[in-house]
Structure formats: structure tokens, C-alpha cells
Amino acid sequence: MRRLVMVIAGVVAICAFLPPAAHASQAARTSATAGPAPQGVGIRLVDIPTALANDPRARQYIIDHLAPGTTISRRVEVTNYTAKPQVVSLYAASATISGGSFLFGAGRAANELTSWTTVEPPTLTVGPGVKALATVTIAVPPNATSGERYGVIWAELAPAVPSGGGVTSINRVGVRIYLSVGSGASPATDFAITTLEARRNAGGRPEVVASVHNTGGRAVDLSGELQLTNGPGGLSAGPFPARLGTTLGLGQVEPVTVMLDPAIPAGPWDAHMTLQSGTTVREATARVTFPAAAATSAPPVMAQPPSPKGSGSLPLVLVVALLIAIVLLLVVLFGRRRRRRSPTG
């Protein structure tokens, strides 16, 4: 019995030195600095498809996959931030994806998608500080071919003609459209981080540039961050946010740049890049060293998927469960041994 007590005490002692259970990830930090007050008019999407309720892109843009012959409607809300009533025109115009950017067509440039799209009403008179709704309808014809199309729903103020002539400015804001056409389920969203490149810009500031390949069937809008670990003397730095605004069409390859603190040592570092489009997240790591001279780059390094977290040790719950199982086994064996030693009548 004394041996059993000693074993149990040993198990308790081991548990006392086990690392504590991992805490939930820290909530995202928010800036305490208020942004500039909106001016002119604003527009936002009101309706979100149930299937995309958890997709942050679907809260900003009209994103859908439709079979030929299908019609959908989405409401948009227009807000007048000026001090007087405004006449707002609503219409669809073309867009393309090139060079890592979502590019808007000039004026009311049309494409196949805009010919399927109507906005009702096409004109709104909105009072100061007032919000008004309009409905965007997209009717895909039965003979439409498969593929993804791009466009934008513009809310445009009537142009103000300057007194005495001069340049007339147009104030408009929009909601992007990413429409996939085809039978069956929506094509998968996927992309890969292929290389990481350490460089210094013309001012000597260190940067990491990820080469990203859109390998899926939908366009992606990328955001993310970079973490540096295992640097000189065991230093860590970051996370540093990726430069926003990179959009990749199907099959496109473009760079995503992360600008770092000027005081970051040259390295070497383990660079861990995390990028996201909607609910799709991809990560990659590489060992990088920043060049010494401004406006120079180190050779790109092939990016590798990160090692599974906790791969080097057993999870705490599993360790505790194994220790408890050992204790129970010892109790059973000790009990059998005692029964064998007891005299029989």
C-alpha cells in the first residue's frame, strides 16, 4: 500500500509541473483613435447570403455563385453625410482584376455582368443625414457560360458644375460584385504562398514580400500579417500587417508586401506569413535575412507550411489521461496481489 501511495504522489507531482492549458487567443486589438468623419454619400450592402454569413468579404461585397437562368436580389443602403439633400444615381459598371488590383471601368463602362444587373430605383433623393434603400437585381440568362465576372454598383452624386467653368468633379462610392456562374456548388477558394523574399526599399526599410498564387476557382482579396521569430539572440518581432488591397483573379500570381520596423536587425529570422481571404487562411514559413544595402533584395526562399502546433509534445489532456490510466492499472494489480496473498478458509 505504501508503494501505491508513493506512485500516486509522484503522479500528482508530475501534474504540478505540466504546462497550463492554452488560453483562448487574445481578442483583436482595436485602435482608440477615431477615423475621419464620412463625407459625401456612402453605400453599404444590407443582405448577406446565409451560406456566406461567416465570410467577412460577403459583408462588404456582392459575392455569389449562380446557375444559368437564376435571379437574385440584394439591397444596398445609401447614406447622405452632407448638410443638404442630394440626388444620388445608382447604376452598375464594369470591373476587372489585373496587377493585384480590382480595377473599375471608366464612367459607366459596361460588360456582360452589367447587362444582367439593374438597380431600383435608379435615382434617390436623400435628405441630410438620411438613409435610403435600393434593390440590386442580377438575372443570369439561361445561356450564360461558366466563369467569374466582376462589376461594381455605384452611388454617384449629381456633378456640381463650378461657377465660371472649370473641371467638374464626380463623387461616387461603390459595392463590388464577384459573381461566379456555373452548375453545381461554388468553386473552392484557395491560394498558396510560394516564396518569401527579404528586401530593403529605397529608403532602407526592411520588407518581406510573399509571392501568392490563386489556385482556386474564385477571386481572393488578401489581408494578413507577418511574425518574425528565432532572430539574432533569440529575438522575436511583430506581428506586422500586410499591405492591404491585393486582389488576385483566377490563376494569377502577385506579391503581397509587409513593411517592417526600420530597427529590425538583418537576421537571420524565421518569417511566418499568415494570409486570409474571407474564411480561407493559408500560412507559410521561411528562413530569411535582410540585405544590407537599400533598394536590394535577397534571393526568394521557398515557403513551407508551418509545423503542426504542439507536434513536439503530447497535449496536456492526453498526458493527464495516461497518468490516470497508469494509476488505475496499478490499483488493480495491487488489489489482485493482495487477494493472492490472503489465506483461504
Sequence and secondary structure as in RCSB ss.txt:
>XXXX:A:sequence
MRRLVMVIAGVVAICAFLPPAAHASQAARTSATAGPAPQGVGIRLVDIPTALANDPRARQYIIDHLAPGTTISRR
VEVTNYTAKPQVVSLYAASATISGGSFLFGAGRAANELTSWTTVEPPTLTVGPGVKALATVTIAVPPNATSGERY
GVIWAELAPAVPSGGGVTSINRVGVRIYLSVGSGASPATDFAITTLEARRNAGGRPEVVASVHNTGGRAVDLSGE
LQLTNGPGGLSAGPFPARLGTTLGLGQVEPVTVMLDPAIPAGPWDAHMTLQSGTTVREATARVTFPAAAATSAPP
VMAQPPSPKGSGSLPLVLVVALLIAIVLLLVVLFGRRRRRRSPTG
>XXXX:A:secstr
 HHHHHHHHHHHHHHHHS             SS      SEEEEE    GGGTT GGGGTSEEEEE TT EEEEE
EEEEE SSS EEEEEEEEEEEEETTEEEE STT   HHHHTEEEESSEEEE TT EEEEEEEEE  TT  SEEEE
EEEEEEE  B  TTS   B  EEEEEEEEEE SSS     EEEEEEEEEE TTS EEEEEEEEE SSS EEEEEE
EEEES GGG  EEEEEB S EEE TT EEEEEEE  TT     EEEEEEEEETTEEEEEEEEE   SSTTEE   
EE B    TTTTS  HHHHHHHHHHHHHHHHHHHHHHHHHHS   
